[in-house]
């Protein structure tokens, strides 16, 4: 029998009829203890990948591909010459200066603090704002007439009705003259008619109101200036290469950020959450995989008589230890294989049919998004395999030594 080798004996011991049905149950539970955390890890990591994609897509609809801003002050001059120079950079398709500033908005008897974004005629080419319109139309400027396009959250807070010809009054702080004590000298005020409402996500909708760039500059006393310049690249352009070329053109007093860098904190938090959920599931897997200890111990106890026979045939403790170590690996391998298949199956079903929905009436997605990444599957297999090999090794080593 010894000539058949460790794998053969381990396989015979694993699938042979046990003396006690409880050993069968423990073996099955040991495999399930590997299967469930493995499947959960693949599914949850895939969901985080999906959420990351949704987040990037969401901000990709409102944030420019590249954003230029000043390192030495909030505002900087934006001349036609500068814009022409940026348009001449290889890979740049659209150049659009913007002004972002918090202002006090009043409409009828309601008011709110909003971020006024001044945009020029190129903004609709910079981001697909027209696809986000749910009421009215995107037309912040009509000839010399200044108009506003508000987010759905702002429209709700202010009670905006674009069918009624009532202007939104925007207020901003003004440094008064030393000789003036009139209350009106402490602020600037301008009004404009709302003509459209867009909807993207709760944060953006309740924050940004789009107005003409000239209106924003005049209200703030910043004519000819901007807080940032948005760039849209040609479809075939290399983003990193274009970013480097624009950075060289702008010089050391400006920073050029891609979409990830513009929302770096949010994306990093998502990354940390994914790492955190991986370690939480890994700890759960470590605890549940301890059932392998009971399985190996019970298998040794069940085969005690046969072990004595093996020893009489010349089997050493090391040889016997390898038998039960291999048995433990077989149990964990069965559980790991089932877990990978189950996890990939559940992730694919959710990705394809979206069976599990998101509560709360999300405006962006109705079901949990899923994206299966090969790297996550490999990480799951390696981490679970390492965990189970470690547990099985020390268990078989300790149990056989005490016999």
C-alpha positions in Angstrom: 0.0 0.0 0.0 2.9 2.3 0.8 4.0 1.9 -2.8 0.8 3.7 -4.0 2.0 6.9 -2.5 0.6 9.7 -0.3 -2.0 11.1 -2.8 -3.5 7.7 -3.4 -3.8 6.9 0.3 -5.2 10.4 1.1 -7.8 10.0 -1.6 -8.8 6.6 -0.3 -9.1 7.9 3.2 -11.1 11.0 2.1 -13.7 9.2 0.0 -13.9 5.9 1.8 -16.8 5.1 4.1 -16.2 6.7 7.5 -16.8 5.0 10.8 -19.0 7.8 12.0 -21.4 9.9 10.0 -20.3 13.0 12.0 -17.0 12.8 10.2 -18.7 13.1 6.8 -20.7 16.1 8.1 -17.5 17.8 9.4 -15.7 17.2 6.1 -18.6 18.8 4.2 -18.7 21.7 6.5 -15.0 22.2 6.2 -15.4 22.4 2.4 -18.3 24.8 2.8 -16.3 26.9 5.2 -13.9 27.5 2.3 -16.5 27.9 -0.4 -18.7 30.6 1.2 -15.9 33.2 2.1 -14.2 32.5 -1.3 -17.5 33.2 -3.2 -18.3 36.2 -1.0 -14.8 37.7 -1.6 -15.1 37.4 -5.4 -18.7 38.9 -5.4 -17.9 41.8 -3.1 -14.7 42.7 -4.8 -16.5 42.6 -8.2 -19.2 44.9 -6.8 -16.6 47.4 -5.6 -15.1 47.3 -9.1 -18.5 48.1 -10.5 -19.1 50.9 -8.1 -15.7 52.4 -9.0 -16.6 52.3 -12.7 -20.0 54.0 -11.9 -18.2 56.7 -9.9 -15.7 57.3 -12.6 -18.4 57.4 -15.2 -20.5 59.7 -13.1 -17.8 62.3 -12.6 -16.7 61.8 -16.2 -20.0 63.3 -17.2 -19.4 66.6 -15.3 -15.6 66.9 -14.8 -13.4 67.6 -17.8 -10.8 65.1 -18.9 -8.0 67.5 -18.0 -8.4 70.5 -15.7 -5.9 73.4 -15.5 -5.8 75.5 -12.3 -3.4 78.0 -10.7 -1.0 77.1 -7.9 -0.5 80.8 -6.9 -4.0 82.0 -6.6 -7.6 81.1 -7.2 -8.1 83.2 -10.3 -5.9 83.7 -13.3 -6.2 85.5 -16.6 -7.5 83.6 -19.6 -6.6 85.4 -22.9 -7.5 84.3 -26.4 -3.8 83.7 -27.0 -3.6 81.2 -24.2 -6.7 79.4 -25.4 -5.3 79.3 -28.9 -2.0 77.9 -27.6 -3.9 75.2 -25.7 -5.9 74.3 -28.8 -2.7 73.9 -30.8 -1.4 71.2 -28.4 -1.6 67.8 -30.1 -4.5 65.8 -28.8 -6.5 68.7 -27.4 -10.0 69.0 -29.0 -11.9 71.4 -26.8 -10.7 74.3 -24.5 -13.3 75.8 -22.1 -12.5 78.3 -19.3 -14.7 78.1 -16.2 -15.4 80.1 -13.0 -16.5 78.2 -9.9 -17.6 80.3 -7.0 -20.1 79.9 -4.1 -22.9 82.4 -4.2 -26.2 83.1 -2.4 -29.2 82.3 -4.6 -32.7 83.6 -3.9 -35.8 82.7 -5.9 -39.2 83.9 -4.9 -39.2 83.4 -1.1 -36.6 80.6 -0.9 -32.8 80.8 -0.8 -29.7 78.5 -0.8 -26.0 78.6 -1.1 -25.0 77.2 -4.5 -21.8 76.9 -6.6 -22.1 79.1 -9.6 -20.2 77.7 -12.6 -19.6 80.2 -15.3 -19.2 78.5 -18.7 -18.6 79.6 -22.2 -20.1 78.3 -25.5 -17.7 75.4 -25.6 -18.9 73.8 -22.4 -21.5 71.6 -24.1 -18.7 70.0 -26.1 -16.5 69.7 -23.0 -19.0 67.6 -21.1 -22.3 66.0 -22.3 -24.5 68.4 -20.3 -27.3 68.3 -22.9 -27.8 64.6 -22.3 -28.5 65.4 -18.6 -31.3 67.8 -19.2 -34.7 66.8 -17.8 -36.6 70.0 -18.2 -36.2 73.0 -20.5 -33.0 73.2 -22.5 -29.3 73.9 -22.1 -29.0 77.5 -23.3 -27.3 79.6 -20.6 -26.7 82.4 -23.1 -29.0 83.7 -25.9 -27.4 86.6 -27.6 -26.7 89.2 -24.9 -29.3 87.6 -22.5 -27.9 85.7 -19.6 -29.8 82.7 -18.4 -29.3 79.8 -15.9 -29.4 76.1 -16.0 -29.9 74.6 -12.5 -29.3 71.2 -11.0 -32.4 69.2 -10.0 -31.4 69.5 -6.3 -31.1 73.3 -6.6 -34.4 73.5 -8.5 -36.1 71.5 -5.7 -34.7 73.6 -2.9 -35.5 76.9 -4.5 -38.8 75.8 -6.1 -37.7 76.8 -9.5 -40.4 76.8 -12.2 -38.8 77.4 -15.7 -42.3 78.1 -17.1 -42.7 81.2 -14.9 -40.7 84.3 -15.9 -39.1 84.9 -12.6 -35.4 85.6 -12.1 -33.0 83.9 -9.8 -31.1 86.6 -7.8 -27.4 85.7 -7.2 -25.5 87.5 -4.4 -21.8 87.6 -3.7 -19.6 89.5 -1.2 -18.2 92.8 -2.3 -15.4 94.8 -0.5 -17.1 98.1 0.2 -15.5 101.5 -0.2 -14.2 103.2 2.9 -16.5 106.1 2.4 -19.6 104.0 2.0 -21.7 102.7 4.8 -24.7 101.6 2.7 -25.7 97.9 3.3 -25.9 97.4 -0.5 -22.2 98.2 -0.8 -21.3 94.9 1.0 -22.6 92.7 -1.8 -23.0 92.4 -5.5 -26.3 91.2 -7.0 -27.4 90.1 -10.5 -30.5 88.3 -11.7 -31.0 85.8 -14.6 -33.9 83.7 -15.9 -33.7 79.9 -15.3 -34.4 78.1 -18.6 -33.4 74.5 -17.9 -32.8 71.8 -15.2 -30.3 69.0 -15.5 -29.9 65.8 -13.4 -26.8 63.7 -12.8 -26.3 62.7 -9.1 -27.4 64.2 -5.8 -24.1 65.9 -5.0 -23.8 67.6 -8.4 -27.5 68.4 -8.8 -27.7 70.1 -5.4 -24.5 72.1 -5.9 -23.9 73.5 -9.4 -25.8 76.1 -11.3 -24.5 76.9 -14.8 -24.4 80.5 -15.9 -22.6 82.3 -18.8 -18.9 83.0 -18.1 -19.4 86.7 -18.8 -22.2 86.8 -16.3 -20.0 85.2 -13.6 -17.0 87.4 -14.3 -19.2 90.5 -14.2 -20.9 89.5 -10.9 -17.6 88.7 -9.2 -15.6 91.5 -10.8 -13.3 89.0 -12.5 -13.8 89.8 -16.1 -11.3 88.0 -18.4 -10.3 85.6 -15.6 -11.2 82.0 -14.7 -10.7 79.6 -11.8 -9.9 76.7 -14.2 -9.7 75.6 -17.8 -11.3 72.4 -18.9 -9.8 70.3 -21.8 -11.4 67.6 -23.8 -9.0 65.3 -25.7 -9.4 63.7 -29.1 -10.6 60.1 -28.9 -7.3 58.6 -30.0 -5.2 60.9 -27.8 -2.9 59.5 -25.1 -4.1 61.3 -21.9 -0.9 61.1 -20.0 1.2 62.4 -22.9 -1.2 65.3 -23.5 -1.3 66.1 -19.8 2.5 66.3 -19.8 2.5 68.6 -22.9 -0.1 70.9 -21.4 1.8 71.0 -18.1 5.0 72.1 -20.0 3.1 74.8 -21.8 1.5 76.2 -18.7 4.6 76.2 -16.6 5.3 75.6 -12.9 2.6 78.0 -11.6 -0.2 75.8 -12.8 -1.3 72.2 -12.2 -2.9 69.9 -14.8 -5.1 67.2 -13.3 -6.9 64.3 -14.9 -10.3 63.0 -13.7 -8.7 60.8 -11.0 -6.6 63.6 -9.6 -9.5 66.0 -9.6 -11.4 63.5 -7.3 -8.4 61.8 -5.8 -9.8 61.7 -2.3 -13.0 60.0 -3.4 -11.2 57.4 -5.5 -8.7 56.7 -2.8 -11.4 56.2 -0.2 -13.0 53.7 -2.6 -9.7 51.9 -2.9 -9.2 51.8 0.9 -12.8 50.5 1.3 -12.0 47.7 -1.1 -8.8 46.8 0.8 -10.8 46.9 4.0 -13.5 44.6 2.8 -10.9 42.2 1.5 -9.3 41.9 4.9 -12.6 41.6 6.7 -13.7 38.7 4.5 -10.2 37.2 4.9 -10.5 37.3 8.7 -13.9 35.7 8.4 -12.4 33.0 6.1 -9.6 32.5 8.6 -12.0 31.8 11.4 -14.3 29.6 9.3 -11.4 27.7 7.9 -10.5 26.5 11.4 -13.1 23.8 10.7 -10.3 22.1 8.8 -8.7 21.5 12.1 -11.7 19.5 13.3 -11.9 17.7 10.0 -8.2 16.6 10.1 -8.4 15.6 13.8 -11.5 13.5 13.2 -10.0 11.9 10.1 -6.9 10.9 12.1 -9.1 9.5 14.9 -11.2 7.6 12.5 -8.2 5.9 10.8 -6.3 5.2 14.0 -6.4 1.4 13.5 -5.2 1.7 9.9 -2.4 4.1 11.0 -1.1 1.4 13.3 -1.0 -1.0 10.3 0.8 1.6 8.2 3.4 2.0 11.0 3.9 -1.7 11.2 4.6 -1.6 7.5 7.3 1.0 8.0 5.5 4.3 7.7 7.1 7.1 9.6 5.3 9.9 11.4 6.4 12.2 8.6 4.8 10.0 6.0 1.5 9.8 7.9 1.6 13.5 8.5 1.8 14.1 4.7 -1.2 11.8 4.2 -3.5 14.0 6.4 -1.9 17.1 5.2 -2.8 16.1 1.6 -6.3 15.2 2.8 -6.7 18.7 4.2 -5.5 20.2 1.0 -8.0 18.1 -1.0 -10.9 19.3 1.2 -9.8 22.9 0.9 -9.2 22.5 -2.9 -12.8 21.2 -3.3 -14.1 24.1 -1.3 -11.9 26.7 -3.1 -12.9 25.4 -6.5 -16.6 25.4 -5.6 -16.2 28.9 -4.1 -14.6 30.3 -7.3 -17.3 28.8 -9.5 -20.1 30.0 -7.2 -18.6 33.5 -6.8 -18.0 33.9 -10.6 -21.5 32.5 -11.3 -23.2 34.9 -8.9 -21.2 37.9 -10.1 -22.0 37.0 -13.8 -25.7 36.7 -13.0 -25.8 40.1 -11.3 -23.7 41.6 -14.1 -26.0 40.2 -16.8 -29.4 40.4 -15.2 -29.0 42.7 -12.2 -31.2 40.6 -9.8 -30.2 42.5 -6.6 -31.5 46.0 -6.7 -30.4 49.1 -4.7 -33.0 50.6 -2.4 -33.6 54.2 -1.8 -34.5 55.2 -5.4 -31.0 55.8 -6.7 -31.0 58.2 -9.7 -27.9 56.7 -11.3 -28.3 52.9 -11.1 -31.1 50.6 -10.0 -29.0 47.5 -9.3 -25.6 46.8 -7.8 -23.0 47.2 -10.5 -20.5 44.4 -11.1 -17.2 44.1 -12.9 -15.2 40.9 -12.6 -11.5 41.4 -12.6 -9.1 38.5 -13.1 -6.7 40.1 -10.6 -9.3 39.8 -7.9 -10.0 36.2 -8.7 -6.2 35.4 -8.6 -5.8 37.3 -5.4 -8.7 35.4 -3.8 -7.4 32.0 -4.9 -3.9 32.7 -3.7 -4.9 34.2 -0.3 -7.4 31.4 0.4 -5.0 28.7 -0.7 -2.2 30.2 1.5 -4.5 30.3 4.5 -5.7 26.8 4.1 -2.3 25.3 3.4 -1.0 27.0 6.6 -3.9 25.8 8.7 -3.7 22.2 7.3 0.0 22.0 7.7 0.2 23.0 11.4 -2.9 20.9 12.2 -1.6 17.7 10.6 1.8 18.3 12.1 0.4 18.8 15.6 -2.1 15.9 15.5 0.2 13.2 14.2 2.9 14.2 16.6 0.6 13.7 19.6 -0.5 10.3 18.5 
